[in-house]
Amino acid sequence: MLNIPFNSIKKNIKLKISLIICLVIVLIFFLFTNRIDHQSNAKRLAEEECILVVEIPPSSYTSNTFKAKGYDPLTKKSCECNHYNRWWSSYKDEIEDGDTIVKKKGELIFSIHKKDSIINHRYRS
């Protein structure tokens, strides 16, 4: 039979419990900070605006960021939309020359107006 002192077993159990408590605290901290980042990111994205009739679609550019050139449908002035978040970039293959991109300030909907349809993409955190 093994002769292990009771105090040694007790210390080992206390050490394991302390380690588990520390890991749980760290996990809660990361979950909480991740939630705050999503909320602030959604607020920042809601403030962005771009309304553009596309002449050079974003798929024409090689960068990972979203970039499209065209003109404002109301003023007919040349303009460009640049966006550095993955939200818009994930839809750049859906956008073609002649489509209209609509992202209104205060909204979390990115729309692509085609000749015969409208594709709405809602932001999900």
C-alpha positions, -999 to 999 in steps of 0.1 A, spaced: 0 0 0 12 35 -8 20 57 21 12 92 9 8 119 36 -27 133 40 -13 169 39 3 163 5 -30 152 -9 -48 181 6 -23 206 -9 -26 190 -43 -64 193 -42 -62 230 -31 -38 237 -59 -61 222 -85 -91 241 -72 -72 273 -73 -61 267 -108 -97 260 -119 -109 291 -102 -83 312 -120 -92 297 -154 -129 304 -149 -121 341 -140 -99 345 -171 -126 329 -193 -153 352 -179 -130 382 -185 -124 373 -222 -162 367 -227 -170 401 -212 -144 420 -232 -154 403 -264 -191 413 -259 -181 450 -254 -160 449 -287 -190 437 -307 -212 464 -293 -188 492 -300 -180 477 -335 -217 477 -343 -221 514 -332 -191 523 -354 -204 504 -384 -238 521 -380 -222 555 -384 -207 547 -418 -225 557 -450 -219 549 -487 -243 553 -516 -226 546 -549 -234 534 -584 -206 510 -591 -183 516 -621 -153 497 -608 -165 468 -585 -146 459 -554 -136 425 -569 -113 444 -593 -90 453 -565 -65 429 -550 -65 441 -514 -85 425 -486 -102 458 -478 -134 469 -495 -129 495 -523 -154 505 -550 -154 535 -574 -184 550 -591 -207 580 -587 -233 593 -563 -267 586 -578 -282 619 -566 -254 643 -576 -238 622 -603 -204 632 -589 -176 607 -589 -169 591 -555 -153 561 -539 -162 538 -510 -135 524 -488 -142 501 -459 -117 483 -437 -140 459 -420 -147 423 -431 -185 430 -431 -186 447 -465 -156 428 -479 -174 395 -475 -200 406 -502 -176 421 -527 -180 391 -551 -217 398 -553 -212 434 -567 -209 441 -604 -206 472 -626 -239 490 -626 -251 478 -592 -258 504 -565 -243 500 -530 -264 514 -502 -252 517 -466 -272 544 -448 -259 561 -417 -275 548 -386 -284 514 -401 -268 481 -399 -279 469 -434 -256 468 -464 -277 466 -496 -267 458 -531 -293 470 -556 -292 450 -588 -312 458 -620 -339 433 -610 -335 427 -573 -321 440 -540 -299 420 -517 -299 431 -480 -272 420 -457 -278 426 -420 -249 430 -396 -247 403 -370 -222 406 -342 
